[in-house]
Amino acid sequence: MLNFKRMKNLLLVFLIFLMSNSLFSQTLDAILAKESVENSTDVSGTFNGTRIMNGQSIETRQKGVLEFLIQHRFGRINSGGYELYGLDESNIRFGLEYAVTDDFAIALGRSSFEKVYDGYLKYRLLKQKTGNKSVPLSVTLFASGTEKTLKDYDPAKKPSFSDRLVYTSQVLIARKFNSNFSLQISPTYMHYNTASSSLNPNDIYAVGFGTKIKISKHISINGEYYYSVNSFKSMETENSIALGIGIETGGHIFQLIFTNSRAMIEKGFIAETQGDFFNGDIHFGFNISRDFYLDKAKETEKLY
Amino acid sequence: MSSQLFSQERYLTKEGYISFFSHSLVEDIKADNYQVLSVIDKKTGEIAIQLLMKSFMFEKALMQEHFNQSYVESYKYPKATFKGYILNLKELDVQNGTVEIKGILSLHGKEKKISTIANIQILKDQINLSGHFMVEVADFDIKIPIVVRNNIAKTIKITFDLKHKPYK
Protein backbone atom coordinates (compact mmCIF):
# COMPACT_ATOMS: atom_id res chain seq x y z
CA MET A 1 0.00 0.00 0.00
CA LEU A 2 2.73 2.35 1.00
CA ASN A 3 4.73 1.28 -1.98
CA PHE A 4 1.86 1.99 -4.26
CA LYS A 5 1.46 5.50 -2.83
CA ARG A 6 5.12 6.19 -3.30
CA MET A 7 4.92 4.99 -6.86
CA LYS A 8 1.97 7.25 -7.44
CA ASN A 9 3.93 10.20 -6.14
CA LEU A 10 6.85 9.30 -8.29
CA LEU A 11 4.61 9.07 -11.32
CA LEU A 12 3.20 12.49 -10.55
CA VAL A 13 6.64 14.01 -10.26
CA PHE A 14 7.59 12.34 -13.49
CA LEU A 15 4.48 13.73 -15.19
CA ILE A 16 5.16 17.23 -13.95
CA PHE A 17 8.71 16.88 -15.16
CA LEU A 18 7.50 15.83 -18.61
CA MET A 19 5.05 18.69 -18.73
CA SER A 20 7.51 21.33 -17.74
CA ASN A 21 10.02 19.90 -20.14
CA SER A 22 7.66 20.20 -23.07
CA LEU A 23 6.71 23.65 -21.87
CA PHE A 24 10.20 25.02 -21.93
CA SER A 25 11.46 23.13 -24.93
CA GLN A 26 9.03 24.91 -27.17
CA THR A 27 10.64 28.31 -26.95
CA LEU A 28 9.82 31.08 -29.34
CA ASP A 29 12.96 30.24 -31.26
CA ALA A 30 11.71 26.74 -31.82
CA ILE A 31 8.40 28.08 -33.06
CA LEU A 32 10.19 30.36 -35.51
CA ALA A 33 12.33 27.50 -36.77
CA LYS A 34 9.29 25.29 -37.15
CA GLU A 35 7.13 27.86 -38.90
CA SER A 36 9.69 29.35 -41.23
CA VAL A 37 8.94 28.13 -44.70
CA GLU A 38 11.11 29.65 -47.32
CA ASN A 39 8.80 30.88 -50.03
CA SER A 40 10.24 30.33 -53.45
CA THR A 41 11.99 33.35 -54.88
CA ASP A 42 13.48 33.96 -58.29
CA VAL A 43 17.24 33.78 -58.49
CA SER A 44 18.42 37.13 -59.76
CA GLY A 45 21.68 38.22 -61.31
CA THR A 46 22.67 34.96 -63.00
CA PHE A 47 24.53 37.26 -65.36
CA ASN A 48 25.12 40.99 -64.98
CA GLY A 49 23.60 42.01 -68.25
CA THR A 50 21.69 40.81 -71.25
CA ARG A 51 25.01 39.77 -72.83
CA ILE A 52 27.57 37.36 -71.41
CA MET A 53 30.20 38.82 -73.75
CA ASN A 54 29.27 38.61 -77.44
CA GLY A 55 26.31 36.33 -76.94
CA GLN A 56 22.99 36.61 -75.20
CA SER A 57 22.55 35.69 -71.56
CA ILE A 58 19.30 34.36 -70.10
CA GLU A 59 18.66 37.77 -68.53
CA THR A 60 16.00 40.22 -69.59
CA ARG A 61 15.21 43.55 -68.02
CA GLN A 62 12.41 44.45 -65.67
CA LYS A 63 9.16 45.55 -67.31
CA GLY A 64 9.27 49.06 -68.72
CA VAL A 65 13.04 49.29 -68.95
CA LEU A 66 14.61 50.45 -72.19
CA GLU A 67 18.20 49.32 -72.39
CA PHE A 68 20.53 51.25 -74.62
CA LEU A 69 23.51 49.15 -75.59
CA ILE A 70 26.64 50.46 -77.27
CA GLN A 71 29.07 47.80 -78.42
CA HIS A 72 32.48 48.38 -79.89
CA ARG A 73 35.10 46.08 -81.39
CA PHE A 74 38.46 47.39 -82.51
CA GLY A 75 40.74 45.77 -85.06
CA ARG A 76 43.12 42.92 -84.35
CA ILE A 77 45.70 43.45 -81.64
CA ASN A 78 48.36 41.71 -83.77
CA SER A 79 47.91 44.17 -86.65
CA GLY A 80 51.00 46.08 -85.51
CA GLY A 81 52.01 49.56 -84.36
CA TYR A 82 51.06 51.22 -87.64
CA GLU A 83 47.42 50.33 -86.97
CA LEU A 84 47.95 51.18 -83.29
CA TYR A 85 47.37 47.51 -82.46
CA GLY A 86 43.92 47.52 -83.95
CA LEU A 87 42.63 50.72 -82.40
CA ASP A 88 42.53 52.54 -85.76
CA GLU A 89 39.85 50.21 -86.96
CA SER A 90 36.59 50.03 -85.17
CA ASN A 91 33.14 48.78 -85.69
CA ILE A 92 30.13 49.50 -83.60
CA ARG A 93 26.67 48.23 -82.84
CA PHE A 94 23.92 50.34 -81.34
CA GLY A 95 21.01 48.52 -79.84
CA LEU A 96 17.77 49.28 -78.08
CA GLU A 97 16.07 46.59 -76.08
CA TYR A 98 12.67 47.13 -74.48
CA ALA A 99 11.22 44.92 -71.76
CA VAL A 100 7.53 44.62 -72.59
CA THR A 101 7.02 42.46 -69.50
CA ASP A 102 9.42 41.11 -66.90
CA ASP A 103 9.84 38.04 -69.10
CA PHE A 104 9.60 39.33 -72.65
CA ALA A 105 11.83 41.76 -74.52
CA ILE A 106 12.01 43.10 -78.05
CA ALA A 107 15.07 44.71 -79.59
CA LEU A 108 16.51 46.42 -82.61
CA GLY A 109 20.14 46.97 -83.47
CA ARG A 110 22.43 48.16 -86.18
CA SER A 111 26.01 47.09 -86.76
CA SER A 112 28.47 49.11 -88.80
CA PHE A 113 30.27 45.95 -89.91
CA GLU A 114 28.53 44.87 -93.16
CA LYS A 115 25.82 47.46 -92.33
CA VAL A 116 23.58 44.90 -90.69
CA TYR A 117 20.20 45.56 -89.08
CA ASP A 118 19.05 43.06 -86.50
CA GLY A 119 15.90 42.52 -84.53
CA TYR A 120 15.15 39.94 -81.91
CA LEU A 121 12.70 38.61 -79.37
CA LYS A 122 13.64 37.17 -76.04
CA TYR A 123 11.35 35.23 -73.73
CA ARG A 124 12.13 33.90 -70.27
CA LEU A 125 10.45 30.51 -70.29
CA LEU A 126 11.65 29.29 -66.91
CA LYS A 127 13.27 31.04 -63.97
CA GLN A 128 15.60 29.45 -61.48
CA LYS A 129 14.04 29.58 -58.02
CA THR A 130 15.09 28.81 -54.47
CA GLY A 131 12.81 27.96 -51.57
CA ASN A 132 10.04 25.45 -51.12
CA LYS A 133 9.25 25.16 -54.83
CA SER A 134 12.73 25.40 -56.20
CA VAL A 135 13.61 25.34 -59.90
CA PRO A 136 17.23 24.40 -60.71
CA LEU A 137 17.60 26.19 -64.06
CA SER A 138 16.66 29.25 -66.04
CA VAL A 139 15.63 28.84 -69.66
CA THR A 140 15.27 31.72 -72.11
CA LEU A 141 14.23 31.47 -75.75
CA PHE A 142 15.87 33.76 -78.26
CA ALA A 143 14.95 34.38 -81.91
CA SER A 144 16.50 36.93 -84.22
CA GLY A 145 16.51 38.04 -87.81
CA THR A 146 19.31 40.00 -89.46
CA GLU A 147 19.50 41.85 -92.74
CA LYS A 148 22.81 42.76 -94.32
CA THR A 149 22.55 46.00 -96.30
CA LEU A 150 26.16 46.38 -97.46
CA LYS A 151 26.21 46.84 -101.24
CA ASP A 152 28.87 44.24 -101.92
CA TYR A 153 26.97 42.55 -104.72
CA ASP A 154 27.09 42.82 -108.48
CA PRO A 155 24.61 45.66 -109.35
CA ALA A 156 23.13 43.48 -112.02
CA LYS A 157 22.29 40.79 -109.45
CA LYS A 158 20.76 42.80 -106.67
CA PRO A 159 19.58 40.36 -103.96
CA SER A 160 16.07 40.71 -102.60
CA PHE A 161 15.35 41.54 -98.96
CA SER A 162 14.60 37.94 -98.09
CA ASP A 163 17.73 36.71 -99.89
CA ARG A 164 19.85 38.41 -97.26
CA LEU A 165 17.92 37.38 -94.20
CA VAL A 166 19.56 35.18 -91.61
CA TYR A 167 17.62 33.70 -88.71
CA THR A 168 19.01 32.61 -85.38
CA SER A 169 17.22 30.70 -82.69
CA GLN A 170 18.67 29.74 -79.36
CA VAL A 171 17.61 27.95 -76.22
CA LEU A 172 19.60 29.56 -73.43
CA ILE A 173 19.92 27.33 -70.37
CA ALA A 174 21.67 28.68 -67.30
CA ARG A 175 22.19 28.01 -63.64
CA LYS A 176 23.56 30.28 -60.94
CA PHE A 177 25.40 27.76 -58.77
CA ASN A 178 26.22 30.28 -56.05
CA SER A 179 26.56 34.02 -55.75
CA ASN A 180 29.93 33.90 -57.50
CA PHE A 181 29.51 31.33 -60.24
CA SER A 182 27.04 31.00 -63.12
CA LEU A 183 27.12 28.78 -66.18
CA GLN A 184 25.13 28.85 -69.41
CA ILE A 185 24.75 26.43 -72.30
CA SER A 186 23.28 27.79 -75.52
CA PRO A 187 22.23 25.36 -78.25
CA THR A 188 21.93 27.40 -81.45
CA TYR A 189 20.36 26.91 -84.86
CA MET A 190 20.87 29.38 -87.68
CA HIS A 191 19.38 29.55 -91.11
CA TYR A 192 20.77 31.54 -94.05
CA ASN A 193 18.09 32.18 -96.65
CA THR A 194 20.84 32.26 -99.23
CA ALA A 195 24.13 30.49 -98.74
CA SER A 196 27.04 32.78 -99.61
CA SER A 197 28.57 30.04 -101.76
CA SER A 198 27.34 26.77 -103.18
CA LEU A 199 29.83 25.08 -100.84
CA ASN A 200 28.18 26.52 -97.77
CA PRO A 201 25.29 25.02 -95.84
CA ASN A 202 22.13 27.06 -95.29
CA ASP A 203 21.77 25.69 -91.78
CA ILE A 204 24.39 26.05 -89.07
CA TYR A 205 24.28 24.26 -85.75
CA ALA A 206 26.33 25.39 -82.79
CA VAL A 207 26.45 25.28 -79.03
CA GLY A 208 27.69 28.02 -76.75
CA PHE A 209 29.15 27.89 -73.27
CA GLY A 210 29.28 30.97 -71.09
CA THR A 211 30.29 31.68 -67.53
CA LYS A 212 30.46 34.45 -64.98
CA ILE A 213 32.85 34.33 -62.05
CA LYS A 214 32.40 37.14 -59.58
CA ILE A 215 35.63 38.43 -58.09
CA SER A 216 34.24 41.36 -56.10
CA LYS A 217 30.88 42.95 -55.42
CA HIS A 218 30.82 44.85 -58.68
CA ILE A 219 33.37 43.06 -60.86
CA SER A 220 33.19 39.70 -62.59
CA ILE A 221 35.27 37.71 -65.05
CA ASN A 222 33.20 36.43 -67.96
CA GLY A 223 34.08 33.86 -70.57
CA GLU A 224 32.26 32.57 -73.62
CA TYR A 225 32.93 29.90 -76.23
CA TYR A 226 30.79 28.92 -79.21
CA TYR A 227 31.44 25.56 -80.82
CA SER A 228 30.16 25.21 -84.39
CA VAL A 229 29.00 21.70 -85.22
CA ASN A 230 29.16 22.42 -88.95
CA SER A 231 30.71 25.40 -90.66
CA PHE A 232 31.20 27.20 -93.95
CA LYS A 233 33.41 25.51 -96.51
CA SER A 234 34.15 28.54 -98.68
CA MET A 235 36.24 30.17 -95.98
CA GLU A 236 38.17 29.12 -92.92
CA THR A 237 36.16 29.75 -89.81
CA GLU A 238 37.05 29.47 -86.16
CA ASN A 239 35.02 28.90 -83.04
CA SER A 240 34.26 32.15 -81.21
CA ILE A 241 36.12 32.82 -77.99
CA ALA A 242 35.59 35.81 -75.71
CA LEU A 243 37.16 36.66 -72.37
CA GLY A 244 36.65 39.77 -70.34
CA ILE A 245 35.52 41.60 -67.27
CA GLY A 246 32.16 43.03 -66.36
CA ILE A 247 31.86 46.07 -64.13
CA GLU A 248 28.53 47.02 -62.70
CA THR A 249 27.66 50.37 -61.16
CA GLY A 250 24.22 51.81 -60.60
CA GLY A 251 22.22 51.49 -63.80
CA HIS A 252 25.29 50.91 -65.97
CA ILE A 253 27.02 47.75 -67.02
CA PHE A 254 30.44 48.02 -68.57
CA GLN A 255 32.14 45.02 -70.15
CA LEU A 256 35.70 44.88 -71.46
CA ILE A 257 36.18 42.12 -73.99
CA PHE A 258 38.96 40.29 -75.78
CA THR A 259 37.60 38.16 -78.62
CA ASN A 260 38.55 36.62 -81.96
CA SER A 261 35.17 37.70 -83.38
CA ARG A 262 34.58 40.94 -85.16
CA ALA A 263 30.78 40.86 -85.28
CA MET A 264 28.43 41.42 -82.36
CA ILE A 265 25.40 39.60 -83.74
CA GLU A 266 24.90 35.85 -83.49
CA LYS A 267 25.29 34.85 -87.13
CA GLY A 268 28.43 36.96 -87.30
CA PHE A 269 30.36 35.69 -84.33
CA ILE A 270 29.07 32.11 -84.31
CA ALA A 271 29.32 31.29 -88.03
CA GLU A 272 31.65 33.88 -89.55
CA THR A 273 34.51 34.27 -87.07
CA GLN A 274 37.82 34.06 -88.89
CA GLY A 275 40.33 35.20 -86.30
CA ASP A 276 42.58 32.65 -84.63
CA PHE A 277 42.51 33.62 -80.95
CA PHE A 278 45.74 31.76 -80.15
CA ASN A 279 47.55 33.36 -83.06
CA GLY A 280 46.80 36.82 -81.66
CA ASP A 281 43.87 37.65 -83.93
CA ILE A 282 42.18 39.29 -80.97
CA HIS A 283 39.82 42.23 -81.07
CA PHE A 284 39.62 44.40 -78.00
CA GLY A 285 36.17 45.84 -77.39
CA PHE A 286 33.53 46.84 -74.93
CA ASN A 287 29.82 46.77 -74.25
CA ILE A 288 28.21 49.65 -72.41
CA SER A 289 24.66 49.36 -71.23
CA ARG A 290 22.44 52.02 -69.78
CA ASP A 291 18.93 51.42 -68.49
CA PHE A 292 16.15 53.93 -68.86
CA TYR A 293 12.99 53.50 -66.83
CA LEU A 294 10.25 54.57 -69.19
CA ASP A 295 7.57 54.06 -66.56
CA LYS A 296 9.28 56.69 -64.42
CA ALA A 297 10.77 58.94 -67.04
CA LYS A 298 11.56 61.74 -64.61
CA GLU A 299 13.78 59.56 -62.48
CA THR A 300 16.42 58.78 -65.07
CA GLU A 301 18.74 61.26 -63.42
CA LYS A 302 18.75 59.20 -60.29
CA LEU A 303 20.95 56.30 -59.41
CA TYR A 304 18.54 53.61 -60.56
CA MET B 1 -2.07 18.25 -22.28
CA SER B 2 0.55 20.82 -21.53
CA SER B 3 0.81 22.07 -25.08
CA GLN B 4 -2.92 22.58 -25.23
CA LEU B 5 -2.93 24.35 -21.94
CA PHE B 6 -0.21 26.84 -22.79
CA SER B 7 -0.78 27.29 -26.49
CA GLN B 8 -3.28 30.00 -25.70
CA GLU B 9 -0.42 32.22 -24.66
CA ARG B 10 1.47 32.13 -27.95
CA TYR B 11 0.49 34.35 -30.83
CA LEU B 12 1.98 34.03 -34.30
CA THR B 13 1.96 35.65 -37.72
CA LYS B 14 3.62 34.45 -40.89
CA GLU B 15 2.50 37.41 -42.94
CA GLY B 16 3.72 40.30 -40.88
CA TYR B 17 4.76 43.51 -42.60
CA ILE B 18 8.06 45.29 -42.22
CA SER B 19 9.32 48.03 -44.50
CA PHE B 20 12.27 50.31 -44.58
CA PHE B 21 12.54 53.77 -45.96
CA SER B 22 15.58 55.77 -46.89
CA HIS B 23 15.22 59.44 -47.60
CA SER B 24 17.94 61.47 -49.27
CA LEU B 25 18.05 64.65 -51.29
CA VAL B 26 18.59 62.61 -54.44
CA GLU B 27 15.91 59.97 -54.02
CA ASP B 28 13.66 58.05 -51.67
CA ILE B 29 14.04 54.30 -51.51
CA LYS B 30 11.42 52.02 -49.99
CA ALA B 31 11.21 48.27 -49.67
CA ASP B 32 8.41 46.11 -48.32
CA ASN B 33 8.47 42.66 -46.79
CA TYR B 34 5.11 40.93 -46.36
CA GLN B 35 6.50 37.59 -45.23
CA VAL B 36 7.62 38.43 -41.73
CA LEU B 37 7.42 35.71 -39.12
CA SER B 38 6.69 36.95 -35.60
CA VAL B 39 5.72 35.18 -32.40
CA ILE B 40 4.69 36.59 -29.03
CA ASP B 41 4.42 34.87 -25.68
CA LYS B 42 1.62 36.78 -24.01
CA LYS B 43 2.47 35.39 -20.59
CA THR B 44 6.13 36.39 -20.51
CA GLY B 45 6.01 39.26 -22.99
CA GLU B 46 8.70 37.62 -25.06
CA ILE B 47 8.77 38.44 -28.77
CA ALA B 48 10.79 36.91 -31.61
CA ILE B 49 10.72 38.17 -35.19
CA GLN B 50 12.41 36.74 -38.24
CA LEU B 51 12.50 37.69 -41.89
CA LEU B 52 14.38 36.87 -45.06
CA MET B 53 16.34 39.78 -46.48
CA LYS B 54 15.66 38.70 -50.05
CA SER B 55 11.92 38.97 -49.43
CA PHE B 56 12.17 42.75 -49.37
CA MET B 57 10.46 43.99 -52.52
CA PHE B 58 11.77 47.13 -54.17
CA GLU B 59 10.23 49.25 -56.84
CA LYS B 60 13.12 48.52 -59.18
CA ALA B 61 14.63 45.10 -59.74
CA LEU B 62 18.12 46.51 -59.97
CA MET B 63 17.81 48.12 -56.53
CA GLN B 64 16.76 44.80 -55.09
CA GLU B 65 19.65 43.09 -56.80
CA HIS B 66 22.18 45.56 -55.37
CA PHE B 67 20.57 45.47 -51.94
CA ASN B 68 20.92 41.69 -51.75
CA GLN B 69 24.22 41.30 -53.56
CA SER B 70 26.22 44.26 -52.35
CA TYR B 71 24.76 45.88 -49.27
CA VAL B 72 23.23 43.28 -46.96
CA GLU B 73 24.86 40.28 -48.68
CA SER B 74 21.80 38.05 -48.37
CA TYR B 75 23.65 35.00 -49.62
CA LYS B 76 25.91 35.22 -46.55
CA TYR B 77 23.37 36.62 -44.07
CA PRO B 78 19.97 35.49 -45.30
CA LYS B 79 17.95 36.40 -42.20
CA ALA B 80 17.36 39.33 -39.91
CA THR B 81 16.00 38.60 -36.45
CA PHE B 82 14.73 40.53 -33.48
CA LYS B 83 14.56 38.98 -30.02
CA GLY B 84 13.26 40.85 -27.05
CA TYR B 85 10.49 41.64 -24.63
CA ILE B 86 7.32 43.64 -24.69
CA LEU B 87 7.60 45.36 -21.33
CA ASN B 88 4.59 45.44 -19.02
CA LEU B 89 2.42 43.47 -21.41
CA LYS B 90 0.82 41.67 -18.47
CA GLU B 91 -0.15 44.83 -16.66
CA LEU B 92 -1.75 46.25 -19.76
CA ASP B 93 -5.48 46.04 -19.22
CA VAL B 94 -6.74 48.18 -22.05
CA GLN B 95 -7.43 46.98 -25.56
CA ASN B 96 -5.44 49.71 -27.23
CA GLY B 97 -2.34 51.22 -25.81
CA THR B 98 1.36 51.68 -26.16
CA VAL B 99 4.07 49.39 -24.94
CA GLU B 100 7.81 49.57 -24.80
CA ILE B 101 9.72 46.92 -26.70
CA LYS B 102 13.35 46.21 -25.95
CA GLY B 103 15.55 43.68 -27.63
CA ILE B 104 18.35 42.86 -30.00
CA LEU B 105 18.20 43.26 -33.75
CA SER B 106 20.56 40.98 -35.70
CA LEU B 107 21.25 41.89 -39.30
CA HIS B 108 24.21 41.42 -41.64
CA GLY B 109 26.07 39.52 -38.90
CA LYS B 110 25.87 42.43 -36.46
CA GLU B 111 23.76 42.93 -33.34
CA LYS B 112 22.27 46.13 -32.02
CA LYS B 113 20.09 46.90 -29.01
CA ILE B 114 16.77 48.41 -30.02
CA SER B 115 14.27 50.13 -27.79
CA THR B 116 11.04 51.49 -29.19
CA ILE B 117 7.50 52.40 -28.35
CA ALA B 118 4.84 50.46 -30.22
CA ASN B 119 1.10 50.59 -30.55
CA ILE B 120 -0.60 47.49 -29.29
CA GLN B 121 -4.10 46.24 -29.83
CA ILE B 122 -5.27 43.20 -27.89
CA LEU B 123 -8.41 41.63 -29.29
CA LYS B 124 -10.11 38.38 -28.43
CA ASP B 125 -7.98 36.29 -30.73
CA GLN B 126 -5.48 38.74 -32.09
CA ILE B 127 -2.55 40.85 -30.93
CA ASN B 128 -1.53 43.67 -33.24
CA LEU B 129 1.76 45.48 -32.90
CA SER B 130 2.72 48.44 -35.03
CA GLY B 131 5.17 51.29 -34.96
CA HIS B 132 8.46 52.44 -36.30
CA PHE B 133 12.04 53.08 -35.24
CA MET B 134 15.27 54.33 -36.77
CA VAL B 135 18.50 52.43 -37.34
CA GLU B 136 21.93 53.61 -38.40
CA VAL B 137 23.29 51.90 -41.52
CA ALA B 138 26.80 52.11 -40.05
CA ASP B 139 25.80 50.05 -36.96
CA PHE B 140 25.37 47.00 -39.17
CA ASP B 141 28.64 47.24 -41.04
CA ILE B 142 26.84 47.85 -44.34
CA LYS B 143 29.24 49.54 -46.72
CA ILE B 144 27.80 52.01 -49.18
CA PRO B 145 30.12 52.90 -52.08
CA ILE B 146 31.15 56.56 -52.26
CA VAL B 147 29.47 57.10 -55.63
CA VAL B 148 26.04 56.29 -54.24
CA ARG B 149 26.54 57.73 -50.76
CA ASN B 150 24.27 60.66 -51.51
CA ASN B 151 21.50 58.35 -52.67
CA ILE B 152 21.19 56.32 -49.50
CA ALA B 153 20.35 57.78 -46.10
CA LYS B 154 22.61 57.17 -43.11
CA THR B 155 19.58 56.59 -40.93
CA ILE B 156 16.86 54.25 -42.12
CA LYS B 157 13.27 54.23 -40.88
CA ILE B 158 11.91 50.77 -40.10
CA THR B 159 8.12 50.40 -39.99
CA PHE B 160 6.36 47.29 -38.69
CA ASP B 161 2.80 46.04 -38.61
CA LEU B 162 2.36 42.59 -37.14
CA LYS B 163 -1.04 40.97 -36.66
CA HIS B 164 -0.66 37.88 -34.52
CA LYS B 165 -3.21 35.09 -34.23
CA PRO B 166 -3.27 32.42 -31.53
CA TYR B 167 -0.67 29.78 -32.23
CA LYS B 168 -1.90 26.21 -32.19
Interface residues (C-beta under 8 A of the other chain):
Chain A: L18 M19 S20 S22 L23 Q26 L28 D29 I31 L32 E35 S36 V37 E38 N39 T41 S44 G45 R61 Q62 D102 N178 S179 K217 H218 T249 G250 G251 D291 Y293 E299 K302 L303 Y304
Chain B: M1 S2 S3 F6 R10 L12 K14 V26 E27 Q35 L37 V39 D41 E46 I47 A48 Q50 L52 K54 S55 K60 A61 L62 M63 Q64 E65 N68 Q69 S70 Y75 T81 K83 P145 V147 V148 N151 Y167
